[in-house]
Amino acid sequence: MSVRRPVAWTVAVVLFAEAVGVAALNWFLAIVVDRQDMSLAGLDPDVMSVSSKIGGVVFGLYFALCALVALLVALRDRAPAGLGRILLISAAVVHGLLGAFTWGLVGPGAFIFMIVVLGLIVLLLMTYDAREQPAAGQRTEDGKGGDGSPVSPPSAPTTP
């Protein structure tokens, strides 16, 4: 049994949950800033509140789009290509960076979560990247068998 599809499903579910969580957290922080009615280094609280909401929506949509790519990979059982592959690679990089920041700001629990998600995304990319070898006796595109030896064409049936 292949582990490719379950990994893709897991990545899709985790990224969808993370999209909702990031958007909700930023929205909550925007409400907190709005109710504080305090200035940070002379910045307008309304601007900070609105920018936090916009940032939450943008990152939520980004993670949701990455989750959609993982969902399509799971449904089609094919490797992501083009923009989808780039999105998943960028999500892996973002999780690596967020993991580095969360260690100092939030703690080891958030760091472990980020690194687990990073590992899942990399596992998804790597399992679909492996090329399957043709079985012995089967031809590849260049007309050779799976072991590199030439394969003779099938012989025509003989009739007496």
C-alpha positions as CSV (number, residue, x, y, z in Angstrom):
1,M,0.0,0.0,0.0
2,S,1.3,3.4,-0.9
3,V,1.6,6.2,1.7
4,R,1.2,8.9,-1.0
5,R,-2.5,9.5,-0.8
6,P,-2.9,9.5,3.0
7,V,0.0,12.0,3.3
8,A,-1.7,14.2,0.7
9,W,-5.0,14.0,2.5
10,T,-3.3,14.8,5.8
11,V,-1.5,17.8,4.4
12,A,-4.8,19.1,2.9
13,V,-6.6,18.7,6.2
14,V,-3.8,20.3,8.3
15,L,-3.4,23.2,5.9
16,F,-7.1,23.9,5.8
17,A,-7.2,23.9,9.6
18,E,-4.2,26.1,9.7
19,A,-5.8,28.5,7.2
20,V,-8.8,28.9,9.4
21,G,-6.7,29.1,12.6
22,V,-4.4,31.8,11.2
23,A,-7.3,33.9,9.9
24,A,-9.2,33.6,13.2
25,L,-6.1,34.4,15.3
26,N,-5.3,37.6,13.3
27,W,-9.0,38.6,13.4
28,F,-9.0,38.2,17.2
29,L,-5.7,40.2,17.5
30,A,-7.3,42.9,15.4
31,I,-10.3,43.1,17.8
32,V,-8.0,43.2,20.8
33,V,-5.9,46.1,19.3
34,D,-9.1,47.9,18.3
35,R,-10.5,47.7,21.9
36,Q,-7.3,48.7,23.5
37,D,-7.4,52.1,21.8
38,M,-3.6,52.5,22.4
39,S,-0.9,53.7,20.1
40,L,2.3,51.7,19.4
41,A,5.1,54.0,18.5
42,G,2.7,56.6,17.2
43,L,0.8,54.2,14.9
44,D,-3.0,54.6,14.6
45,P,-4.8,51.7,16.3
46,D,-7.4,51.6,13.5
47,V,-4.7,51.1,10.9
48,M,-3.1,48.3,13.0
49,S,-6.5,46.6,13.4
50,V,-7.3,46.8,9.8
51,S,-3.9,45.6,8.7
52,S,-4.1,42.6,11.1
53,K,-7.4,41.7,9.6
54,I,-6.1,42.0,6.0
55,G,-3.0,40.0,6.9
56,G,-5.1,37.2,8.4
57,V,-7.3,37.0,5.4
58,V,-4.3,37.0,3.0
59,F,-2.4,34.3,4.9
60,G,-5.6,32.3,5.4
61,L,-6.3,32.3,1.7
62,Y,-2.7,31.4,1.0
63,F,-2.8,28.4,3.2
64,A,-6.3,27.4,1.9
65,L,-4.9,27.6,-1.7
66,C,-2.0,25.4,-0.6
67,A,-4.5,23.0,1.0
68,L,-6.5,22.9,-2.2
69,V,-3.4,21.9,-4.1
70,A,-2.8,19.1,-1.6
71,L,-6.4,18.1,-1.9
72,L,-6.1,17.9,-5.7
73,V,-3.0,15.8,-5.4
74,A,-4.8,13.4,-3.1
75,L,-7.9,13.1,-5.4
76,R,-5.9,12.7,-8.6
77,D,-3.0,10.7,-7.1
78,R,-0.6,12.6,-9.3
79,A,2.3,14.9,-8.4
80,P,1.7,18.6,-8.2
81,A,3.0,20.5,-11.2
82,G,3.7,24.1,-12.1
83,L,2.1,26.6,-9.8
84,G,0.8,24.0,-7.4
85,R,4.3,22.6,-6.8
86,I,5.7,26.1,-6.3
87,L,2.9,26.9,-3.8
88,L,3.7,23.7,-1.8
89,I,7.4,24.5,-1.8
90,S,6.8,28.1,-0.7
91,A,4.5,26.7,2.1
92,A,7.3,24.5,3.2
93,V,9.7,27.5,3.3
94,V,7.1,29.6,5.2
95,H,6.7,26.8,7.8
96,G,10.4,26.5,8.2
97,L,10.7,30.3,8.8
98,L,7.6,30.4,11.1
99,G,9.1,27.4,13.1
100,A,12.3,29.4,13.6
101,F,10.3,32.4,14.9
102,T,7.9,30.5,17.0
103,W,10.6,28.9,19.1
104,G,11.6,32.2,20.6
105,L,8.2,33.9,20.6
106,V,5.7,31.2,21.4
107,G,7.6,28.2,22.6
108,P,8.7,24.6,21.7
109,G,5.1,23.4,21.2
110,A,4.4,25.8,18.3
111,F,7.9,25.0,16.9
112,I,7.2,21.3,16.9
113,F,3.8,21.9,15.1
114,M,5.5,24.0,12.4
115,I,8.2,21.5,11.9
116,V,5.7,18.6,11.7
117,V,3.7,20.5,9.0
118,L,7.0,21.3,7.2
119,G,7.9,17.6,7.3
120,L,4.4,16.6,5.9
121,I,4.7,19.0,3.0
122,V,8.2,17.8,2.2
123,L,7.1,14.2,2.5
124,L,4.2,14.9,0.1
125,L,6.6,16.5,-2.4
126,M,9.1,13.7,-2.1
127,T,6.7,10.7,-2.3
128,Y,5.2,12.0,-5.5
129,D,8.6,12.9,-6.9
130,A,9.9,9.3,-6.9
131,R,9.9,7.8,-10.3
132,E,8.4,4.3,-10.5
133,Q,10.6,1.7,-12.3
134,P,8.9,-0.4,-14.9
135,A,8.6,-4.1,-14.1
136,A,10.9,-6.6,-15.8
137,G,9.8,-7.2,-19.4
138,Q,8.0,-3.9,-19.8
139,R,9.2,-1.3,-22.2
140,T,10.1,2.3,-21.2
141,E,9.9,5.2,-23.6
142,D,13.3,4.5,-25.1
143,G,12.3,0.8,-25.9
144,K,14.4,-0.7,-23.2
145,G,13.3,-2.8,-20.3
146,G,13.2,-1.9,-16.7
147,D,16.7,-3.3,-16.2
148,G,18.1,-1.4,-19.3
149,S,18.2,-4.4,-21.6
150,P,16.5,-4.2,-25.0
151,V,13.1,-5.9,-25.1
152,S,12.1,-7.8,-28.2
153,P,8.8,-6.8,-29.8
154,P,6.0,-9.3,-29.2
155,S,6.0,-12.0,-31.9
156,A,3.1,-12.4,-34.2
157,P,1.0,-15.5,-33.8
158,T,1.7,-18.2,-36.3
159,T,-1.0,-20.1,-38.1
160,P,-0.4,-23.4,-39.8
